[in-house]
Amino acid sequence: MPRLTARFWVDAYLARLRMLDIPAFVVAHGDDTGGAVLVKLSTLDERAALFQRSFDLMTGDRRWVVLVEGPEREVDDTISRQRGFDPDVWVIEVEDRQGRHLLDAPGLV
């Protein structure tokens, strides 16, 4: 099965968020074809969570897992460290007081 490019996935994700009026922004544009994607969810109360896609070696499944969560400043520090050793990484920031990120929606895993 062919893999989607990172750019295609990011564009589709942003479109899906827009359909539900969930604000999201590309804060770091990674490699269009194979860059990893990090999704920061800010609940606009100085708290945030950072998600990354993980691959389960036992089942072959891909899923989104929380890399770090807590005070927004700590999440931002983690993003800075990730970008320091992977300049090709995408960072998408989602802002939603209800904590919606849609990463568990069908088609986005």
N, C-alpha and C positions, 0 to 999 in steps of 0.2 A: 504494500500500500504506500503510495507516495505521501511524503510529509508536506504539510503546508509551510510556506515560508513564515518567518516571524512577522514580517510586515503585513501579510495577508491576515494572520490571526489577530494582530493588534487592531487593524482596521475593522475587522468583523466584531471584535469585542467592544470597541468604542461605539460602533453603530448600535449594538444591542443595548448598551447602557443608555445611549441617547433616546432609544424608544421608550424607556421608563423614566426619562428626565432625571437620570443620575449623572451628575457632573463628573467628568473624568478628563485627565490631561496627560499627554506624553511629556514627562519631565526629563527623560533621557532617551534619545533615539539611538537604538542599538543597530547591530548589523541586520540589514534587511532580510537576508536569507536564513541565517542560522543563529542569530543572537538569542540568548536566554531572555526570559521575560519575568520581571518582578512586578507585583501589583501591591501598591500601598493603599490600604483602606484607612482613611481618616474619618473619624466620627464627629469631627469638629468640636471636640471637648478636650483637646490636648492629648488625646489617646489615639493610637493607631495600631494596625497590624500589617505585617509584610508577608505576602504569600509568594511561594515559588512552586513551579511544577516539578513534581517528583516522579520517578519511575520506580515501580515496585519490581524488583528482580525476580521475586517468587511467582508473581502472577502475570507480569508483563503489563499491568495496568499503569496508566498515568493518572495522577491526581494532584490537586493543589493542596499544599500543606503550609502551615504557618511557620515561617522562618523565625520571626520574633514578633512580640506584641507588648504593648505597654505605653509609657510616655512617648509622645510623638518625637521628641528630641532623640531618644534612644533608637527609635526606628530609623530616623534620618541618618544617624551615625552608622547604623548597619548598612544602609544603602550606600553611603559614601565609601565604606570599606569594600563592599562588593564591587562598586565601580572602579575602585583602585586596582583590583587585580583582574577585572574583566571589563575592559572598555567597550566591548560589544554588547553589553547587557542593555535591555530596554527597561525603563521604569515608567509605569503607568500609575498615576495617583487618582484614586476614586474618593470622592467626598460625599458621604451620606450619613446623616444623623441616625438612620435606622440600621446602619451596618450592612446594607445590601452591597454585594460585590458581584453577584451572578456567576462566580467561578464554579459553583456546583450545578449550574444549569446544563441541561443536555446540549451537547455540541461544543462546549467550551473546555472540556477536559482534554 
